[in-house]
Every structure is written in structure tokens, then in C-alpha cells.
């Protein structure tokens, strides 16, 4: 069965991401794997005495992760969700990548603290993971709760082509949520009518399971336009397609995610080409 992978540092933002992921897994009929990376030097402190007992330290960490995950499996609402845990030694990217290479992971979920944007363990790490890991990554701020029927907005320049894996993940979410419509927001510095027509047709082919509403930014910068749109349309999940040369990626590098999270407290699903 496909997995939702949840990165945790045992913080409140990670706990909120786990709660969100459990609700999503229940709808998608997926498993959840809670994963924690122990830094290679953690628990050693260059001490011979500590090094002798390092295996005890690792064992305690693994047990702590199991106890942490058990909080969610004990809830009546999540009884049907299978949860596993993985606590491994290494850098977060390495531990997560290794697991993804050997398991059917469909989505990576990471929490952040909305008040400070992408910062901290599941903050700077979240920014790094969406760059390094080529699977859909859901970034969930502390204040964001799993909605019953989320309003989804896809921000796109129509130029970047979604990967087959990301298209599948997005369509599965739409069907599971029973979303009656999805907003598509065209973001381009120099809009082109022909480009818009072919882009709309392509998106309709990729996402056939819901009604699509196409929207266009007018008289505003792309950044302020995106933020205004998700606020006025009460978007729960903003989908961004990350590609090194598109406008969304450039905005992403200029802390778009930070600003969106700080102002609107929404979840962001980062997709890849």
C-alpha cells in the first residue's frame, strides 16, 4: 500500500503535520510512516563514555518515535490507518531519500511554524526537501487543520509539465476529497492568449475528475496576486509546480512560501515536473 511519509522532530508543528497526514491517509486509504533522522553526531558529544552507550541512545529514540506515533493510532478516528515508524541515523535528506527509494511513498508531509515561515528543523529542512526530493511535498503550517472538503488552487504558468507521479497524486486527492471544483490560477509576467488556450486544454486533460475554474492575475504583481487570490477564495491547499526556470520557482526562491504562510496560514503542495 502507498505511504504518506511524515517527517518529525517531535515538535508541535510536526505533531500537527502528523494529524493532518492521518486524516489525509484515511481518505486516500494509504499507510503513514513517521520518520525521524538522528544527526550523525547526536548523542555522542565527542565523549568516549557517551559513545559506549550510543546504541542505548538510538534505541531510546526509536522507542520515543513509536510512542509519539501511538498517540495518533490510539484515536478512534484513525483506527483504520496503518502506521509504521522509522528512526535512522543520518542527515534528514539522506534518511528520507533512502526510504523513498525502497518504499511506495506517494506524498511527503512536513510541518512548519506559520509565525516564522520556513525555519527550524521542519522549516529550513522543508525548503531543502522540496528542492532535493522529487515527490509531492505537502508543507503544513502549525495553524492549518485538515479540512473536510478542502478548497484547492493550482498556481501554474502552463509552461511547466507535471510529472506523471504528481498528476496521479493530485487526482487521487481530488477524488478522495470529492472536490466539486478546483481553481486554476494562471501566473505569468507576460500573458499570451494562444498560450492560455493550449494551457487550459492541457490542464483539463490532466485533471478530468472535477470542474476547473480558470483565473488570471490582473493589475498586480505575481506574488501579491497569488496571496490575494488564496485569501479571497479561502484556499486550503495551494499547489505550486516547482521548476528551475518558471516564475513560480523564482517566486518560491524569493520566500513566497514564507509570506503566504505568514498571511494566510494555508497548506502548500509542492509538485514537480
N, C-alpha and C positions, 0 to 999 in steps of 0.2 A: 504493500500500500504506500502511496506517495506521502511524503512528510512535509510538515511545516517546521522549519528549524528556528528555534528561538535562542538568541544569544543572551546570556545573563551574567551579570556581575553581582547579583543578589540585591540590587538597588531597587527603590520604589519604581523607577521608570522601567526597569527590566520586568518587575512584577506586573506592571500594567500591560506591557507588551505580551506577557505570557497569558494574561486574562483575555486579551484581545485575540491572540492566536488560538486559544482554546475555543472561543466562540466561532471563529472562522473555520477551524478544523471540524467542528460539529456539523456545520452546514455543508462543507466540502467533502465530508466523510474521509478525512485524512488523519494520519497519526501526527503527533507532536513530539519533537525531540528537543529537549532543553540541553544546551551545550555551554560549557564553561571552560575557558582556557586559563591554565595556570602558567603564569610567566615563568620562563626557564630559571630565573634566579629567585623566584618567590619561595620563602620559607627557608632559604639557605643562609643568607646574610654573611657569606664568607666565613662561616663558623664551622669548625670540624665537628663540634658537638651537635649542631643543628643538622649537619649533613648526615650524620649517623641515623637520625630519626626522620629523615626527609620522607621516607616511604609512609611513615605514620601520618605525616602532614598531608600527603597526597590522598591517603585513604580517608582521612577526616574530611577533606574537601569533597571527595566523591560522595561520601555519606551525607554531607551538608546539601549537596545538589539534589540527591534523592529526596531528602526531607523537604527541601524547597518545592520540588515538583509535586510532592504528595499533597501539598496544600490544595492544589487545583484538582487533582484526581479524586480527592475526597468530597468535592462539591457535587451535589445531586445533578446539577445541570450538565456536568461534564463526565458523567459515569461511562458514557459510550465512547469517549475519546481515549485511545491508547496513547500512553505517554512513556517515552524512554528518556534516559539521560546519558550524557557523555561528558566526562571531565577528563581532559587530557593536558599534558604538559606541552607548551609551545606558545608561539605568538598567535593571537586570535585569528588572523587571516590564514595561517598555516593549518590550524586545527579545523577551522570551518571548511576550507578548501579540500582537505583530505577527506572529511566526512561526505561532502557533496560528491566527490569523485567516486565514492563507493556506495552511495545510497540514493534512492529516488527522491531527492529533495526538490520540491516544486516551488517553494517560497521561503525566503529568509526574513524573519521578523526581528527588528531591533528597536528598543525603546530609547527615547531621548527626553531630556528635561526641557519642556517647552519654554520656560522662562529664560533659558540661556541659549536655546537653539542647539545646534550640533556641537556639543562639547562634552568632555568627560569620557568615560570608558565606552559607553554605547552612544557616544556623541562623535568625537573625532574618529572613533572606530567605525561608526556608521558611515561617515563621509568616505572613509578609506574603503569600506567593503563594497559600496555601490560602484566604486571605480575598479576594484580588483575582481569581484565575483560576478560572473555573467549569468545570474539567475534573478528573477524578480525579487526585489528587496522592499519590504514594507517598513517604513520608518514611522514609529508611533510615539507621539509626544505624551508626556505624563498625563495631561488633562483630557486626552482623547479616549473615549469609550467606544466599545464595539456597538455599532448601530444595528437595529433590527433590519431595516431596509436602507442601506447607505446610498446617498447620492454620489455618483461617480462622475468625475470630469477628466477627460483626456486632453492634455495640452500637447499640441503637435504642430510641426511646421509642414507636414505632409511629405517632407523630403526623406526623412529617416524611415527605414523599413523595419518593422518589428520582427524580432526573431520568432520562429515557429513556437518555441517553448513559451515565450512571453505572451503570444497571441492565445495559446491554449490556456494558460493560467488566467488571463483576463476574461476569456469567455466562460471558463468554469466558475469564476467568481460571479459574473453577471447572471448566469443560470441559477447558481445556488442562492443568490440573493433575491431571485425572481424580480430583477430590476425591470421596470416597465420602460425606462428610458435612460439614456446616458448622454451627458453633454460632451460635445467635442469643441474645443477652443483652438482656433487657428491662430498661431503665433508666428508672425513673420514681419521683418522690418520693412520689406517692400512687397506687399501682396500682389499676386498675379492672378487674373481671372481664370485663365486656362489651367494654371497650376491648382487653383482651388477646385475646379470641376473634376479634374482627374484625381485629386486627393480625396475628395468626398466619396467618389465612386470606389476607390480602393479601400477606404475605411469601412464602407458598407459591406464589402466583400469579406473583410477580415472579422467584422463583428456583426453577425447576422441575427443574433438572438434577442435583440432589444431595439427599441426605437431610438434613433440617433438624432439629437438636436445640434445643428451646426451653428457656431457662434464665431464672431470676428471682432478683434480688438479695434476700437476706433478712438482716435484723438487721445491716445495715452501711450506711455512707454510700455514695452512688453512686461516689465516687472510689475509696475503698478496696475496694469491691466489684468494680469493674472490674479493678483491679490484681491482686487476689487470684484472680479468675477466670482471667485470661490466664496467670497463673503456674501455677495448678493444672491447667489444661487445655493447657499448653505451646503456647499460641497463637503462630504465626509471623507472621501478618498480622492486625492489629486494624483493622476497618473502622469508621469513625466518620462519621455523617451530620451535616454542618455546616449549621445553620440558626440564624438570629439569635435565635430565641425558644425553642429547645428546650434541654433540660437538658444534652445533650451539648455544645452550643455554649458554654453557661455554664461547664461544667467545662473545656472547651478553653481558654477565656479565663483560667481560674484555674490555668494551667500543668499541666493533666492530662497533656498530651503529654510535658512535661519529666519529670514524676515517673514515668510509665510507662517511658519510655526509660531513665531512670537505674536503675530497679529491675529491669526485665525484659529490656531490650535486644531489643525486637521492632520490626518494621516497622509503620507505621501508614498505612493507605489512607484518605485523607480524601475522602468523597463529598459531593455537593451535591444539593439538592432541585431 
